[in-house]
Amino acid sequence: MKILFSNIPSIDLHGFDRDYAKICIKDFIMDNYKLKKEKVAIIHGIGTGILRKETTEVLKHNKYVDSYKIDNFNSGMTIVTLKRPK
């Protein structure tokens, strides 16, 4: 499968448990914010929805996140727009 957003940084959470995913998402967002990236992709898969829900919870409360949405073509991936560094 070809990812349409292959030119943006991504993290694949397949096989992660909820707690480890939470830590990795926070670090991934902060690192890319510092690198002044505009968009990132979080691949959480479809499965039972546990990682998708955890991803949403982390993004909802993250001060570096401007917006996020499930990818239109791949419901197992969330596209995140980061705030611009000041």
PDB file of N, CA, C and O in Angstrom:
ATOM      1  N   MET A   1       0.841  -1.179   0.000  1.00  0.00           N
ATOM      2  CA  MET A   1       0.000   0.000   0.000  1.00  0.00           C
ATOM      3  C   MET A   1       0.883   1.238   0.000  1.00  0.00           C
ATOM      4  O   MET A   1       1.815   1.339   0.797  1.00  0.00           O
ATOM      5  N   LYS A   2       0.600   2.159  -0.870  1.00  0.00           N
ATOM      6  CA  LYS A   2       1.355   3.395  -0.945  1.00  0.00           C
ATOM      7  C   LYS A   2       0.677   4.455  -0.085  1.00  0.00           C
ATOM      8  O   LYS A   2      -0.528   4.680  -0.200  1.00  0.00           O
ATOM      9  N   ILE A   3       1.441   5.093   0.761  1.00  0.00           N
ATOM     10  CA  ILE A   3       0.909   6.153   1.613  1.00  0.00           C
ATOM     11  C   ILE A   3       1.013   7.469   0.867  1.00  0.00           C
ATOM     12  O   ILE A   3       2.083   7.839   0.383  1.00  0.00           O
ATOM     13  N   LEU A   4      -0.106   8.171   0.779  1.00  0.00           N
ATOM     14  CA  LEU A   4      -0.123   9.442   0.066  1.00  0.00           C
ATOM     15  C   LEU A   4       0.735  10.499   0.759  1.00  0.00           C
ATOM     16  O   LEU A   4       1.233  11.421   0.114  1.00  0.00           O
ATOM     17  N   PHE A   5       0.901  10.364   2.047  1.00  0.00           N
ATOM     18  CA  PHE A   5       1.661  11.347   2.810  1.00  0.00           C
ATOM     19  C   PHE A   5       3.066  10.841   3.105  1.00  0.00           C
ATOM     20  O   PHE A   5       3.582  11.043   4.205  1.00  0.00           O
ATOM     21  N   SER A   6       3.685  10.187   2.134  1.00  0.00           N
ATOM     22  CA  SER A   6       4.995   9.581   2.365  1.00  0.00           C
ATOM     23  C   SER A   6       6.105  10.611   2.553  1.00  0.00           C
ATOM     24  O   SER A   6       7.197  10.264   3.003  1.00  0.00           O
ATOM     25  N   ASN A   7       5.838  11.874   2.215  1.00  0.00           N
ATOM     26  CA  ASN A   7       6.867  12.911   2.354  1.00  0.00           C
ATOM     27  C   ASN A   7       6.804  13.618   3.708  1.00  0.00           C
ATOM     28  O   ASN A   7       7.573  14.550   3.945  1.00  0.00           O
ATOM     29  N   ILE A   8       5.911  13.196   4.596  1.00  0.00           N
ATOM     30  CA  ILE A   8       5.853  13.806   5.920  1.00  0.00           C
ATOM     31  C   ILE A   8       6.295  12.777   6.963  1.00  0.00           C
ATOM     32  O   ILE A   8       6.152  11.573   6.749  1.00  0.00           O
ATOM     33  N   PRO A   9       6.832  13.250   8.089  1.00  0.00           N
ATOM     34  CA  PRO A   9       7.265  12.324   9.137  1.00  0.00           C
ATOM     35  C   PRO A   9       6.085  11.492   9.644  1.00  0.00           C
ATOM     36  O   PRO A   9       4.962  11.985   9.748  1.00  0.00           O
ATOM     37  N   SER A  10       6.356  10.232   9.954  1.00  0.00           N
ATOM     38  CA  SER A  10       5.288   9.384  10.472  1.00  0.00           C
ATOM     39  C   SER A  10       5.815   8.468  11.561  1.00  0.00           C
ATOM     40  O   SER A  10       7.013   8.197  11.650  1.00  0.00           O
ATOM     41  N   ILE A  11       4.890   7.998  12.385  1.00  0.00           N
ATOM     42  CA  ILE A  11       5.207   7.015  13.414  1.00  0.00           C
ATOM     43  C   ILE A  11       4.171   5.904  13.287  1.00  0.00           C
ATOM     44  O   ILE A  11       2.980   6.169  13.124  1.00  0.00           O
ATOM     45  N   ASP A  12       4.634   4.665  13.363  1.00  0.00           N
ATOM     46  CA  ASP A  12       3.762   3.506  13.248  1.00  0.00           C
ATOM     47  C   ASP A  12       3.609   2.879  14.635  1.00  0.00           C
ATOM     48  O   ASP A  12       4.588   2.423  15.225  1.00  0.00           O
ATOM     49  N   LEU A  13       2.383   2.858  15.148  1.00  0.00           N
ATOM     50  CA  LEU A  13       2.122   2.374  16.497  1.00  0.00           C
ATOM     51  C   LEU A  13       1.690   0.906  16.550  1.00  0.00           C
ATOM     52  O   LEU A  13       1.339   0.408  17.619  1.00  0.00           O
ATOM     53  N   HIS A  14       1.712   0.220  15.431  1.00  0.00           N
ATOM     54  CA  HIS A  14       1.308  -1.190  15.425  1.00  0.00           C
ATOM     55  C   HIS A  14       2.129  -1.975  16.446  1.00  0.00           C
ATOM     56  O   HIS A  14       3.357  -1.887  16.467  1.00  0.00           O
ATOM     57  N   GLY A  15       1.450  -2.730  17.279  1.00  0.00           N
ATOM     58  CA  GLY A  15       2.122  -3.550  18.279  1.00  0.00           C
ATOM     59  C   GLY A  15       2.395  -2.840  19.590  1.00  0.00           C
ATOM     60  O   GLY A  15       2.861  -3.472  20.539  1.00  0.00           O
ATOM     61  N   PHE A  16       2.121  -1.544  19.672  1.00  0.00           N
ATOM     62  CA  PHE A  16       2.352  -0.800  20.910  1.00  0.00           C
ATOM     63  C   PHE A  16       1.168  -1.005  21.845  1.00  0.00           C
ATOM     64  O   PHE A  16       0.042  -1.204  21.390  1.00  0.00           O
ATOM     65  N   ASP A  17       1.420  -0.956  23.166  1.00  0.00           N
ATOM     66  CA  ASP A  17       0.288  -0.909  24.087  1.00  0.00           C
ATOM     67  C   ASP A  17      -0.079   0.562  24.298  1.00  0.00           C
ATOM     68  O   ASP A  17       0.650   1.461  23.880  1.00  0.00           O
ATOM     69  N   ARG A  18      -1.205   0.786  24.945  1.00  0.00           N
ATOM     70  CA  ARG A  18      -1.744   2.137  25.109  1.00  0.00           C
ATOM     71  C   ARG A  18      -0.759   3.087  25.798  1.00  0.00           C
ATOM     72  O   ARG A  18      -0.576   4.216  25.344  1.00  0.00           O
ATOM     73  N   ASP A  19      -0.132   2.651  26.872  1.00  0.00           N
ATOM     74  CA  ASP A  19       0.779   3.527  27.626  1.00  0.00           C
ATOM     75  C   ASP A  19       2.030   3.888  26.833  1.00  0.00           C
ATOM     76  O   ASP A  19       2.459   5.042  26.823  1.00  0.00           O
ATOM     77  N   TYR A  20       2.615   2.884  26.164  1.00  0.00           N
ATOM     78  CA  TYR A  20       3.813   3.146  25.363  1.00  0.00           C
ATOM     79  C   TYR A  20       3.476   4.034  24.166  1.00  0.00           C
ATOM     80  O   TYR A  20       4.265   4.905  23.800  1.00  0.00           O
ATOM     81  N   ALA A  21       2.318   3.821  23.561  1.00  0.00           N
ATOM     82  CA  ALA A  21       1.882   4.662  22.437  1.00  0.00           C
ATOM     83  C   ALA A  21       1.741   6.116  22.871  1.00  0.00           C
ATOM     84  O   ALA A  21       2.132   7.031  22.146  1.00  0.00           O
ATOM     85  N   LYS A  22       1.187   6.320  24.044  1.00  0.00           N
ATOM     86  CA  LYS A  22       0.992   7.680  24.572  1.00  0.00           C
ATOM     87  C   LYS A  22       2.336   8.420  24.696  1.00  0.00           C
ATOM     88  O   LYS A  22       2.461   9.573  24.286  1.00  0.00           O
ATOM     89  N   ILE A  23       3.314   7.750  25.257  1.00  0.00           N
ATOM     90  CA  ILE A  23       4.646   8.343  25.429  1.00  0.00           C
ATOM     91  C   ILE A  23       5.275   8.640  24.068  1.00  0.00           C
ATOM     92  O   ILE A  23       5.820   9.722  23.851  1.00  0.00           O
ATOM     93  N   CYS A  24       5.195   7.677  23.161  1.00  0.00           N
ATOM     94  CA  CYS A  24       5.809   7.842  21.840  1.00  0.00           C
ATOM     95  C   CYS A  24       5.153   8.956  21.035  1.00  0.00           C
ATOM     96  O   CYS A  24       5.843   9.702  20.341  1.00  0.00           O
ATOM     97  N   ILE A  25       3.841   9.079  21.118  1.00  0.00           N
ATOM     98  CA  ILE A  25       3.134  10.147  20.400  1.00  0.00           C
ATOM     99  C   ILE A  25       3.576  11.505  20.929  1.00  0.00           C
ATOM    100  O   ILE A  25       3.869  12.409  20.147  1.00  0.00           O
ATOM    101  N   LYS A  26       3.624  11.652  22.228  1.00  0.00           N
ATOM    102  CA  LYS A  26       4.038  12.936  22.826  1.00  0.00           C
ATOM    103  C   LYS A  26       5.453  13.314  22.383  1.00  0.00           C
ATOM    104  O   LYS A  26       5.697  14.458  21.999  1.00  0.00           O
ATOM    105  N   ASP A  27       6.377  12.364  22.436  1.00  0.00           N
ATOM    106  CA  ASP A  27       7.762  12.628  22.019  1.00  0.00           C
ATOM    107  C   ASP A  27       7.837  12.950  20.525  1.00  0.00           C
ATOM    108  O   ASP A  27       8.548  13.868  20.118  1.00  0.00           O
ATOM    109  N   PHE A  28       7.104  12.193  19.718  1.00  0.00           N
ATOM    110  CA  PHE A  28       7.080  12.393  18.271  1.00  0.00           C
ATOM    111  C   PHE A  28       6.562  13.795  17.915  1.00  0.00           C
ATOM    112  O   PHE A  28       7.136  14.474  17.064  1.00  0.00           O
ATOM    113  N   ILE A  29       5.490  14.215  18.562  1.00  0.00           N
ATOM    114  CA  ILE A  29       4.914  15.544  18.314  1.00  0.00           C
ATOM    115  C   ILE A  29       5.905  16.627  18.729  1.00  0.00           C
ATOM    116  O   ILE A  29       6.129  17.574  17.974  1.00  0.00           O
ATOM    117  N   MET A  30       6.498  16.506  19.908  1.00  0.00           N
ATOM    118  CA  MET A  30       7.435  17.525  20.376  1.00  0.00           C
ATOM    119  C   MET A  30       8.668  17.615  19.478  1.00  0.00           C
ATOM    120  O   MET A  30       9.119  18.713  19.152  1.00  0.00           O
ATOM    121  N   ASP A  31       9.212  16.471  19.080  1.00  0.00           N
ATOM    122  CA  ASP A  31      10.391  16.465  18.208  1.00  0.00           C
ATOM    123  C   ASP A  31      10.098  17.161  16.876  1.00  0.00           C
ATOM    124  O   ASP A  31      10.907  17.958  16.401  1.00  0.00           O
ATOM    125  N   ASN A  32       8.951  16.863  16.277  1.00  0.00           N
ATOM    126  CA  ASN A  32       8.619  17.455  14.984  1.00  0.00           C
ATOM    127  C   ASN A  32       8.224  18.920  15.096  1.00  0.00           C
ATOM    128  O   ASN A  32       8.414  19.685  14.151  1.00  0.00           O
ATOM    129  N   TYR A  33       7.684  19.314  16.226  1.00  0.00           N
ATOM    130  CA  TYR A  33       7.417  20.733  16.482  1.00  0.00           C
ATOM    131  C   TYR A  33       8.744  21.493  16.526  1.00  0.00           C
ATOM    132  O   TYR A  33       8.874  22.559  15.925  1.00  0.00           O
ATOM    133  N   LYS A  34       9.719  20.942  17.233  1.00  0.00           N
ATOM    134  CA  LYS A  34      11.044  21.576  17.329  1.00  0.00           C
ATOM    135  C   LYS A  34      11.726  21.642  15.962  1.00  0.00           C
ATOM    136  O   LYS A  34      12.470  22.581  15.678  1.00  0.00           O
ATOM    137  N   LEU A  35      11.468  20.637  15.116  1.00  0.00           N
ATOM    138  CA  LEU A  35      12.039  20.614  13.765  1.00  0.00           C
ATOM    139  C   LEU A  35      11.251  21.475  12.776  1.00  0.00           C
ATOM    140  O   LEU A  35      11.576  21.532  11.590  1.00  0.00           O
ATOM    141  N   LYS A  36      10.212  22.144  13.282  1.00  0.00           N
ATOM    142  CA  LYS A  36       9.360  23.061  12.500  1.00  0.00           C
ATOM    143  C   LYS A  36       8.645  22.355  11.347  1.00  0.00           C
ATOM    144  O   LYS A  36       8.466  22.924  10.270  1.00  0.00           O
ATOM    145  N   LYS A  37       8.242  21.115  11.590  1.00  0.00           N
ATOM    146  CA  LYS A  37       7.455  20.383  10.599  1.00  0.00           C
ATOM    147  C   LYS A  37       6.010  20.885  10.668  1.00  0.00           C
ATOM    148  O   LYS A  37       5.505  21.193  11.747  1.00  0.00           O
ATOM    149  N   GLU A  38       5.360  20.963   9.521  1.00  0.00           N
ATOM    150  CA  GLU A  38       3.982  21.454   9.485  1.00  0.00           C
ATOM    151  C   GLU A  38       2.979  20.335   9.742  1.00  0.00           C
ATOM    152  O   GLU A  38       1.998  20.523  10.462  1.00  0.00           O
ATOM    153  N   LYS A  39       3.230  19.169   9.148  1.00  0.00           N
ATOM    154  CA  LYS A  39       2.317  18.034   9.275  1.00  0.00           C
ATOM    155  C   LYS A  39       3.092  16.764   9.610  1.00  0.00           C
ATOM    156  O   LYS A  39       4.245  16.589   9.214  1.00  0.00           O
ATOM    157  N   VAL A  40       2.422  15.884  10.353  1.00  0.00           N
ATOM    158  CA  VAL A  40       2.956  14.564  10.656  1.00  0.00           C
ATOM    159  C   VAL A  40       1.819  13.550  10.552  1.00  0.00           C
ATOM    160  O   VAL A  40       0.642  13.910  10.597  1.00  0.00           O
ATOM    161  N   ALA A  41       2.190  12.285  10.413  1.00  0.00           N
ATOM    162  CA  ALA A  41       1.196  11.220  10.326  1.00  0.00           C
ATOM    163  C   ALA A  41       1.422  10.228  11.462  1.00  0.00           C
ATOM    164  O   ALA A  41       2.554   9.851  11.764  1.00  0.00           O
ATOM    165  N   ILE A  42       0.323   9.816  12.084  1.00  0.00           N
ATOM    166  CA  ILE A  42       0.374   8.794  13.116  1.00  0.00           C
ATOM    167  C   ILE A  42      -0.414   7.595  12.605  1.00  0.00           C
ATOM    168  O   ILE A  42      -1.620   7.682  12.377  1.00  0.00           O
ATOM    169  N   ILE A  43       0.278   6.481  12.429  1.00  0.00           N
ATOM    170  CA  ILE A  43      -0.351   5.266  11.919  1.00  0.00           C
ATOM    171  C   ILE A  43      -0.704   4.399  13.128  1.00  0.00           C
ATOM    172  O   ILE A  43       0.175   3.832  13.778  1.00  0.00           O
ATOM    173  N   HIS A  44      -1.990   4.306  13.416  1.00  0.00           N
ATOM    174  CA  HIS A  44      -2.453   3.566  14.583  1.00  0.00           C
ATOM    175  C   HIS A  44      -3.179   2.288  14.203  1.00  0.00           C
ATOM    176  O   HIS A  44      -3.454   1.456  15.068  1.00  0.00           O
ATOM    177  N   GLY A  45      -3.492   2.119  12.942  1.00  0.00           N
ATOM    178  CA  GLY A  45      -4.212   0.942  12.496  1.00  0.00           C
ATOM    179  C   GLY A  45      -5.698   1.046  12.794  1.00  0.00           C
ATOM    180  O   GLY A  45      -6.161   2.020  13.388  1.00  0.00           O
ATOM    181  N   ILE A  46      -6.435   0.030  12.375  1.00  0.00           N
ATOM    182  CA  ILE A  46      -7.883   0.038  12.568  1.00  0.00           C
ATOM    183  C   ILE A  46      -8.235  -0.839  13.766  1.00  0.00           C
ATOM    184  O   ILE A  46      -8.740  -0.326  14.765  1.00  0.00           O
ATOM    185  N   GLY A  47      -7.991  -2.108  13.698  1.00  0.00           N
ATOM    186  CA  GLY A  47      -8.175  -3.035  14.819  1.00  0.00           C
ATOM    187  C   GLY A  47      -9.397  -2.774  15.665  1.00  0.00           C
ATOM    188  O   GLY A  47     -10.487  -2.543  15.143  1.00  0.00           O
ATOM    189  N   THR A  48      -9.213  -2.809  16.986  1.00  0.00           N
ATOM    190  CA  THR A  48     -10.314  -2.585  17.922  1.00  0.00           C
ATOM    191  C   THR A  48     -10.534  -1.104  18.217  1.00  0.00           C
ATOM    192  O   THR A  48     -11.519  -0.747  18.864  1.00  0.00           O
ATOM    193  N   GLY A  49      -9.646  -0.248  17.761  1.00  0.00           N
ATOM    194  CA  GLY A  49      -9.792   1.193  17.953  1.00  0.00           C
ATOM    195  C   GLY A  49      -9.125   1.741  19.194  1.00  0.00           C
ATOM    196  O   GLY A  49      -9.208   2.939  19.464  1.00  0.00           O
ATOM    197  N   ILE A  50      -8.465   0.882  19.957  1.00  0.00           N
ATOM    198  CA  ILE A  50      -7.830   1.344  21.199  1.00  0.00           C
ATOM    199  C   ILE A  50      -6.744   2.374  20.921  1.00  0.00           C
ATOM    200  O   ILE A  50      -6.705   3.419  21.571  1.00  0.00           O
ATOM    201  N   LEU A  51      -5.862   2.095  19.965  1.00  0.00           N
ATOM    202  CA  LEU A  51      -4.775   3.035  19.665  1.00  0.00           C
ATOM    203  C   LEU A  51      -5.303   4.310  19.008  1.00  0.00           C
ATOM    204  O   LEU A  51      -4.761   5.391  19.233  1.00  0.00           O
ATOM    205  N   ARG A  52      -6.348   4.192  18.204  1.00  0.00           N
ATOM    206  CA  ARG A  52      -6.950   5.390  17.593  1.00  0.00           C
ATOM    207  C   ARG A  52      -7.519   6.294  18.684  1.00  0.00           C
ATOM    208  O   ARG A  52      -7.325   7.509  18.652  1.00  0.00           O
ATOM    209  N   LYS A  53      -8.214   5.706  19.638  1.00  0.00           N
ATOM    210  CA  LYS A  53      -8.792   6.494  20.740  1.00  0.00           C
ATOM    211  C   LYS A  53      -7.700   7.136  21.587  1.00  0.00           C
ATOM    212  O   LYS A  53      -7.822   8.296  21.982  1.00  0.00           O
ATOM    213  N   GLU A  54      -6.645   6.396  21.865  1.00  0.00           N
ATOM    214  CA  GLU A  54      -5.538   6.941  22.652  1.00  0.00           C
ATOM    215  C   GLU A  54      -4.839   8.063  21.898  1.00  0.00           C
ATOM    216  O   GLU A  54      -4.464   9.078  22.485  1.00  0.00           O
ATOM    217  N   THR A  55      -4.666   7.874  20.588  1.00  0.00           N
ATOM    218  CA  THR A  55      -4.068   8.917  19.750  1.00  0.00           C
ATOM    219  C   THR A  55      -4.897  10.194  19.824  1.00  0.00           C
ATOM    220  O   THR A  55      -4.347  11.281  19.997  1.00  0.00           O
ATOM    221  N   THR A  56      -6.198  10.071  19.694  1.00  0.00           N
ATOM    222  CA  THR A  56      -7.095  11.228  19.763  1.00  0.00           C
ATOM    223  C   THR A  56      -6.997  11.924  21.113  1.00  0.00           C
ATOM    224  O   THR A  56      -6.953  13.152  21.176  1.00  0.00           O
ATOM    225  N   GLU A  57      -6.962  11.156  22.182  1.00  0.00           N
ATOM    226  CA  GLU A  57      -6.863  11.744  23.522  1.00  0.00           C
ATOM    227  C   GLU A  57      -5.562  12.521  23.700  1.00  0.00           C
ATOM    228  O   GLU A  57      -5.566  13.623  24.249  1.00  0.00           O
ATOM    229  N   VAL A  58      -4.459  11.956  23.242  1.00  0.00           N
ATOM    230  CA  VAL A  58      -3.162  12.632  23.362  1.00  0.00           C
ATOM    231  C   VAL A  58      -3.159  13.918  22.544  1.00  0.00           C
ATOM    232  O   VAL A  58      -2.716  14.961  23.024  1.00  0.00           O
ATOM    233  N   LEU A  59      -3.656  13.843  21.302  1.00  0.00           N
ATOM    234  CA  LEU A  59      -3.639  15.012  20.424  1.00  0.00           C
ATOM    235  C   LEU A  59      -4.559  16.107  20.926  1.00  0.00           C
ATOM    236  O   LEU A  59      -4.246  17.291  20.794  1.00  0.00           O
ATOM    237  N   LYS A  60      -5.688  15.727  21.499  1.00  0.00           N
ATOM    238  CA  LYS A  60      -6.673  16.690  21.999  1.00  0.00           C
ATOM    239  C   LYS A  60      -6.080  17.601  23.072  1.00  0.00           C
ATOM    240  O   LYS A  60      -6.465  18.765  23.189  1.00  0.00           O
ATOM    241  N   HIS A  61      -5.147  17.069  23.849  1.00  0.00           N
ATOM    242  CA  HIS A  61      -4.582  17.817  24.983  1.00  0.00           C
ATOM    243  C   HIS A  61      -3.140  18.274  24.758  1.00  0.00           C
ATOM    244  O   HIS A  61      -2.490  18.735  25.696  1.00  0.00           O
ATOM    245  N   ASN A  62      -2.635  18.155  23.538  1.00  0.00           N
ATOM    246  CA  ASN A  62      -1.241  18.514  23.269  1.00  0.00           C
ATOM    247  C   ASN A  62      -1.149  19.964  22.799  1.00  0.00           C
ATOM    248  O   ASN A  62      -1.813  20.351  21.837  1.00  0.00           O
ATOM    249  N   LYS A  63      -0.331  20.759  23.473  1.00  0.00           N
ATOM    250  CA  LYS A  63      -0.244  22.192  23.172  1.00  0.00           C
ATOM    251  C   LYS A  63       0.432  22.500  21.836  1.00  0.00           C
ATOM    252  O   LYS A  63       0.335  23.625  21.347  1.00  0.00           O
ATOM    253  N   TYR A  64       1.112  21.523  21.241  1.00  0.00           N
ATOM    254  CA  TYR A  64       1.783  21.745  19.961  1.00  0.00           C
ATOM    255  C   TYR A  64       0.901  21.401  18.762  1.00  0.00           C
ATOM    256  O   TYR A  64       1.289  21.651  17.621  1.00  0.00           O
ATOM    257  N   VAL A  65      -0.260  20.842  19.002  1.00  0.00           N
ATOM    258  CA  VAL A  65      -1.154  20.396  17.930  1.00  0.00           C
ATOM    259  C   VAL A  65      -2.165  21.492  17.597  1.00  0.00           C
ATOM    260  O   VAL A  65      -2.877  21.997  18.466  1.00  0.00           O
ATOM    261  N   ASP A  66      -2.206  21.842  16.316  1.00  0.00           N
ATOM    262  CA  ASP A  66      -3.189  22.811  15.845  1.00  0.00           C
ATOM    263  C   ASP A  66      -4.491  22.108  15.482  1.00  0.00           C
ATOM    264  O   ASP A  66      -5.568  22.546  15.886  1.00  0.00           O
ATOM    265  N   SER A  67      -4.398  21.012  14.716  1.00  0.00           N
ATOM    266  CA  SER A  67      -5.583  20.239  14.333  1.00  0.00           C
ATOM    267  C   SER A  67      -5.155  18.831  13.941  1.00  0.00           C
ATOM    268  O   SER A  67      -3.974  18.555  13.730  1.00  0.00           O
ATOM    269  N   TYR A  68      -6.146  17.948  13.850  1.00  0.00           N
ATOM    270  CA  TYR A  68      -5.881  16.567  13.444  1.00  0.00           C
ATOM    271  C   TYR A  68      -7.161  15.978  12.868  1.00  0.00           C
ATOM    272  O   TYR A  68      -8.269  16.403  13.197  1.00  0.00           O
ATOM    273  N   LYS A  69      -6.977  14.984  11.994  1.00  0.00           N
ATOM    274  CA  LYS A  69      -8.127  14.304  11.408  1.00  0.00           C
ATOM    275  C   LYS A  69      -7.701  12.938  10.900  1.00  0.00           C
ATOM    276  O   LYS A  69      -6.539  12.714  10.559  1.00  0.00           O
ATOM    277  N   ILE A  70      -8.661  12.038  10.860  1.00  0.00           N
ATOM    278  CA  ILE A  70      -8.426  10.720  10.283  1.00  0.00           C
ATOM    279  C   ILE A  70      -8.246  10.913   8.780  1.00  0.00           C
ATOM    280  O   ILE A  70      -9.003  11.656   8.154  1.00  0.00           O
ATOM    281  N   ASP A  71      -7.261  10.256   8.207  1.00  0.00           N
ATOM    282  CA  ASP A  71      -7.009  10.361   6.769  1.00  0.00           C
ATOM    283  C   ASP A  71      -8.220   9.862   5.977  1.00  0.00           C
ATOM    284  O   ASP A  71      -8.808   8.835   6.315  1.00  0.00           O
ATOM    285  N   ASN A  72      -8.583  10.586   4.936  1.00  0.00           N
ATOM    286  CA  ASN A  72      -9.745  10.229   4.116  1.00  0.00           C
ATOM    287  C   ASN A  72      -9.594   8.887   3.415  1.00  0.00           C
ATOM    288  O   ASN A  72     -10.590   8.199   3.192  1.00  0.00           O
ATOM    289  N   PHE A  73      -8.382   8.502   3.067  1.00  0.00           N
ATOM    290  CA  PHE A  73      -8.149   7.288   2.295  1.00  0.00           C
ATOM    291  C   PHE A  73      -7.682   6.112   3.152  1.00  0.00           C
ATOM    292  O   PHE A  73      -7.652   4.977   2.675  1.00  0.00           O
ATOM    293  N   ASN A  74      -7.320   6.367   4.401  1.00  0.00           N
ATOM    294  CA  ASN A  74      -6.802   5.318   5.273  1.00  0.00           C
ATOM    295  C   ASN A  74      -7.273   5.612   6.698  1.00  0.00           C
ATOM    296  O   ASN A  74      -6.686   6.440   7.395  1.00  0.00           O
ATOM    297  N   SER A  75      -8.321   4.938   7.119  1.00  0.00           N
ATOM    298  CA  SER A  75      -8.872   5.213   8.451  1.00  0.00           C
ATOM    299  C   SER A  75      -7.969   4.717   9.578  1.00  0.00           C
ATOM    300  O   SER A  75      -8.289   4.908  10.751  1.00  0.00           O
ATOM    301  N   GLY A  76      -6.863   4.092   9.244  1.00  0.00           N
ATOM    302  CA  GLY A  76      -5.892   3.660  10.241  1.00  0.00           C
ATOM    303  C   GLY A  76      -4.768   4.661  10.457  1.00  0.00           C
ATOM    304  O   GLY A  76      -3.746   4.340  11.064  1.00  0.00           O
ATOM    305  N   MET A  77      -4.964   5.885   9.951  1.00  0.00           N
ATOM    306  CA  MET A  77      -3.924   6.905  10.062  1.00  0.00           C
ATOM    307  C   MET A  77      -4.550   8.257  10.383  1.00  0.00           C
ATOM    308  O   MET A  77      -5.584   8.622   9.823  1.00  0.00           O
ATOM    309  N   THR A  78      -3.921   8.987  11.278  1.00  0.00           N
ATOM    310  CA  THR A  78      -4.348  10.334  11.633  1.00  0.00           C
ATOM    311  C   THR A  78      -3.301  11.320  11.139  1.00  0.00           C
ATOM    312  O   THR A  78      -2.106  11.137  11.369  1.00  0.00           O
ATOM    313  N   ILE A  79      -3.758  12.369  10.458  1.00  0.00           N
ATOM    314  CA  ILE A  79      -2.887  13.439   9.980  1.00  0.00           C
ATOM    315  C   ILE A  79      -2.976  14.596  10.973  1.00  0.00           C
ATOM    316  O   ILE A  79      -4.068  15.050  11.317  1.00  0.00           O
ATOM    317  N   VAL A  80      -1.827  15.062  11.425  1.00  0.00           N
ATOM    318  CA  VAL A  80      -1.752  16.096  12.438  1.00  0.00           C
ATOM    319  C   VAL A  80      -1.093  17.347  11.867  1.00  0.00           C
ATOM    320  O   VAL A  80      -0.028  17.270  11.254  1.00  0.00           O
ATOM    321  N   THR A  81      -1.728  18.493  12.069  1.00  0.00           N
ATOM    322  CA  THR A  81      -1.128  19.779  11.717  1.00  0.00           C
ATOM    323  C   THR A  81      -0.604  20.399  13.010  1.00  0.00           C
ATOM    324  O   THR A  81      -1.344  20.572  13.978  1.00  0.00           O
ATOM    325  N   LEU A  82       0.684  20.728  13.004  1.00  0.00           N
ATOM    326  CA  LEU A  82       1.320  21.291  14.189  1.00  0.00           C
ATOM    327  C   LEU A  82       1.262  22.806  14.174  1.00  0.00           C
ATOM    328  O   LEU A  82       1.218  23.427  13.112  1.00  0.00           O
ATOM    329  N   LYS A  83       1.262  23.393  15.356  1.00  0.00           N
ATOM    330  CA  LYS A  83       1.316  24.850  15.466  1.00  0.00           C
ATOM    331  C   LYS A  83       2.694  25.324  15.007  1.00  0.00           C
ATOM    332  O   LYS A  83       3.667  24.571  15.058  1.00  0.00           O
ATOM    333  N   ARG A  84       2.768  26.548  14.571  1.00  0.00           N
ATOM    334  CA  ARG A  84       4.048  27.119  14.168  1.00  0.00           C
ATOM    335  C   ARG A  84       4.822  27.571  15.406  1.00  0.00           C
ATOM    336  O   ARG A  84       4.268  28.234  16.283  1.00  0.00           O
ATOM    337  N   PRO A  85       6.112  27.207  15.475  1.00  0.00           N
ATOM    338  CA  PRO A  85       6.914  27.665  16.622  1.00  0.00           C
ATOM    339  C   PRO A  85       7.010  29.190  16.621  1.00  0.00           C
ATOM    340  O   PRO A  85       7.045  29.825  15.567  1.00  0.00           O
ATOM    341  N   LYS A  86       7.050  29.754  17.809  1.00  0.00           N
ATOM    342  CA  LYS A  86       7.135  31.217  17.940  1.00  0.00           C
ATOM    343  C   LYS A  86       8.568  31.666  17.899  1.00  0.00           C
ATOM    344  O   LYS A  86       8.843  32.862  17.994  1.00  0.00           O
TER     345      LYS A  86
END
